[in-house]
Amino acid sequence: MKDISKATIDRLPLYLRALRMSQDEGLDVISSEELGRRLEITPEQIRKDLASFGQFGKKGVGYYVNELKHSISNILGLDNHWNIAIIGIGHLGSALANYHNFISLGFNLVALFDHDSSIVGKTVNHVKVTDIDVLEQTIKDLNIHIGIITVPGQFAQEVANRLVKSKIKGIWNFAPIRMKVPDDMHIVNEDLSIGLSCLSYHITRKPR
Amino acid sequence: MKDISKATIDRLPLYLRALRMSQDEGLDVISSEELGRRLEITPEQIRKDLASFGQFGKKGVGYYVNELKHSISNILGLDNHWNIAIIGIGHLGSALANYHNFISLGFNLVALFDHDSSIVGKTVNHVKVTDIDVLEQTIKDLNIHIGIITVPGQFAQEVANRLVKSKIKGIWNFAPIRMKVPDDMHIVNEDLSIGLSCLSYHITRKPR
């Protein structure tokens, strides 16, 4: 497989999201024009992105929604049904634990961790909160692939270090810090203010 | 100003984030190469994106961190200090109300709304939760520019309709539905599973 740009990869989940919504609306077939209209991405870009991964859709017809949905799920590796854990069960951790899209995309929420004894032992979305003291052993026992860091910034690096030592496959980080991890660790840094900043741009520049 | 692509606009908040972190680390100047390394974006792309908005940086030196940070804030319209409100004060709404990055970017959190009488009247991050019954009047009284929707999916469209009627400038939607709003309303749909899906792609495809 040739080298795929980060921008293309970042758009795949958007395509998947739009396809899932189209299916919910009862659509069987969708054109790159209609997909593009829904996502504010040009049809040319969509066709080019998808062509990086193979031949999809039928000229003059469009993409078969269910088929393309499964193909993109497969490309994204969602059929691996990764085991995920959330570390830090404050408001954000609790919100993510209750986020149904993760489940519907095929992720398994298998563990929640916190250090606060008033939270440990509680149940969020059918998963019991475990003491962070046993993080490493639990990751091993439950075969956890992905760690989601939602602890306050000052504790995030330490949690990341422990996840790295536990040979986790990837980290999804919500803490607003520049995390130091080894080059061979996959990490995605999330910043909740990005969407709000984009909205600010639009309402500033283009009063509709 | 020429027409700027959505992809370029979406990258501006990433540049701003990286510049803010660089400044926290004490950097005065940063090259497009170093910025690119931190963001996994090519230096050519960064130079091209920024050139859409004017002349920044000095050849052979790099970008002055503080100057570029202020320029991008300005381009994003963050110096408008938009008044924001969150509608739906469950875990996600509470997490966003406590998210310090919004404040540090210049947004003013001025109101929180919920319909649950056990939540109305409580205080989250110094802001009292208001009954959603007085949504329209409060938007007018407090001059609220942006509404953040964090209610469950089945209530989201109704909330959006009320925001539209209240002549809000923009909507940031976390509900996992395809929202119907007039063409002249700016809306950014957030999907928290996008980052996790990208991480899945990376750990599936490129074992480091």
Boltz contact constraints between the chains, C-beta under 6 A:
constraints:
  - contact:
      token1: [A, 6]
      token2: [B, 40]
      max_distance: 6.0
  - contact:
      token1: [A, 9]
      token2: [B, 201]
      max_distance: 6.0
  - contact:
      token1: [A, 13]
      token2: [B, 194]
      max_distance: 6.0
  - contact:
      token1: [A, 13]
      token2: [B, 197]
      max_distance: 6.0
  - contact:
      token1: [A, 17]
      token2: [B, 191]
      max_distance: 6.0
  - contact:
      token1: [A, 21]
      token2: [B, 178]
      max_distance: 6.0
  - contact:
      token1: [A, 40]
      token2: [B, 6]
      max_distance: 6.0
  - contact:
      token1: [A, 76]
      token2: [B, 197]
      max_distance: 6.0
  - contact:
      token1: [A, 76]
      token2: [B, 200]
      max_distance: 6.0
  - contact:
      token1: [A, 76]
      token2: [B, 201]
      max_distance: 6.0
  - contact:
      token1: [A, 77]
      token2: [B, 200]
      max_distance: 6.0
  - contact:
      token1: [A, 77]
      token2: [B, 201]
      max_distance: 6.0
  - contact:
      token1: [A, 77]
      token2: [B, 204]
      max_distance: 6.0
  - contact:
      token1: [A, 78]
      token2: [B, 200]
      max_distance: 6.0
  - contact:
      token1: [A, 91]
      token2: [B, 91]
      max_distance: 6.0
  - contact:
      token1: [A, 91]
      token2: [B, 94]
      max_distance: 6.0
  - contact:
      token1: [A, 91]
      token2: [B, 95]
      max_distance: 6.0
  - contact:
      token1: [A, 92]
      token2: [B, 95]
      max_distance: 6.0
  - contact:
      token1: [A, 94]
      token2: [B, 91]
      max_distance: 6.0
  - contact:
      token1: [A, 95]
      token2: [B, 91]
      max_distance: 6.0
  - contact:
      token1: [A, 95]
      token2: [B, 92]
      max_distance: 6.0
  - contact:
      token1: [A, 95]
      token2: [B, 95]
      max_distance: 6.0
  - contact:
      token1: [A, 99]
      token2: [B, 192]
      max_distance: 6.0
  - contact:
      token1: [A, 101]
      token2: [B, 176]
      max_distance: 6.0
  - contact:
      token1: [A, 101]
      token2: [B, 193]
      max_distance: 6.0
  - contact:
      token1: [A, 102]
      token2: [B, 193]
      max_distance: 6.0
  - contact:
      token1: [A, 105]
      token2: [B, 193]
      max_distance: 6.0
  - contact:
      token1: [A, 169]
      token2: [B, 203]
      max_distance: 6.0
  - contact:
      token1: [A, 170]
      token2: [B, 199]
      max_distance: 6.0
  - contact:
      token1: [A, 170]
      token2: [B, 203]
      max_distance: 6.0
  - contact:
      token1: [A, 172]
      token2: [B, 195]
      max_distance: 6.0
  - contact:
      token1: [A, 172]
      token2: [B, 196]
      max_distance: 6.0
  - contact:
      token1: [A, 172]
      token2: [B, 199]
      max_distance: 6.0
  - contact:
      token1: [A, 176]
      token2: [B, 101]
      max_distance: 6.0
  - contact:
      token1: [A, 178]
      token2: [B, 21]
      max_distance: 6.0
  - contact:
      token1: [A, 184]
      token2: [B, 208]
      max_distance: 6.0
  - contact:
      token1: [A, 186]
      token2: [B, 202]
      max_distance: 6.0
  - contact:
      token1: [A, 186]
      token2: [B, 203]
      max_distance: 6.0
  - contact:
      token1: [A, 188]
      token2: [B, 195]
      max_distance: 6.0
  - contact:
      token1: [A, 188]
      token2: [B, 198]
      max_distance: 6.0
  - contact:
      token1: [A, 188]
      token2: [B, 199]
      max_distance: 6.0
  - contact:
      token1: [A, 190]
      token2: [B, 195]
      max_distance: 6.0
  - contact:
      token1: [A, 191]
      token2: [B, 17]
      max_distance: 6.0
  - contact:
      token1: [A, 192]
      token2: [B, 99]
      max_distance: 6.0
  - contact:
      token1: [A, 193]
      token2: [B, 101]
      max_distance: 6.0
  - contact:
      token1: [A, 193]
      token2: [B, 102]
      max_distance: 6.0
  - contact:
      token1: [A, 193]
      token2: [B, 105]
      max_distance: 6.0
  - contact:
      token1: [A, 194]
      token2: [B, 13]
      max_distance: 6.0
  - contact:
      token1: [A, 195]
      token2: [B, 172]
      max_distance: 6.0
  - contact:
      token1: [A, 195]
      token2: [B, 188]
      max_distance: 6.0
  - contact:
      token1: [A, 195]
      token2: [B, 190]
      max_distance: 6.0
  - contact:
      token1: [A, 196]
      token2: [B, 172]
      max_distance: 6.0
  - contact:
      token1: [A, 197]
      token2: [B, 13]
      max_distance: 6.0
  - contact:
      token1: [A, 197]
      token2: [B, 76]
      max_distance: 6.0
  - contact:
      token1: [A, 198]
      token2: [B, 188]
      max_distance: 6.0
  - contact:
      token1: [A, 199]
      token2: [B, 170]
      max_distance: 6.0
  - contact:
      token1: [A, 199]
      token2: [B, 172]
      max_distance: 6.0
  - contact:
      token1: [A, 199]
      token2: [B, 188]
      max_distance: 6.0
  - contact:
      token1: [A, 200]
      token2: [B, 76]
      max_distance: 6.0
  - contact:
      token1: [A, 200]
      token2: [B, 77]
      max_distance: 6.0
  - contact:
      token1: [A, 200]
      token2: [B, 78]
      max_distance: 6.0
  - contact:
      token1: [A, 201]
      token2: [B, 9]
      max_distance: 6.0
  - contact:
      token1: [A, 201]
      token2: [B, 76]
      max_distance: 6.0
  - contact:
      token1: [A, 201]
      token2: [B, 77]
      max_distance: 6.0
  - contact:
      token1: [A, 202]
      token2: [B, 186]
      max_distance: 6.0
  - contact:
      token1: [A, 203]
      token2: [B, 169]
      max_distance: 6.0
  - contact:
      token1: [A, 203]
      token2: [B, 170]
      max_distance: 6.0
  - contact:
      token1: [A, 203]
      token2: [B, 186]
      max_distance: 6.0
  - contact:
      token1: [A, 204]
      token2: [B, 77]
      max_distance: 6.0
  - contact:
      token1: [A, 208]
      token2: [B, 184]
      max_distance: 6.0
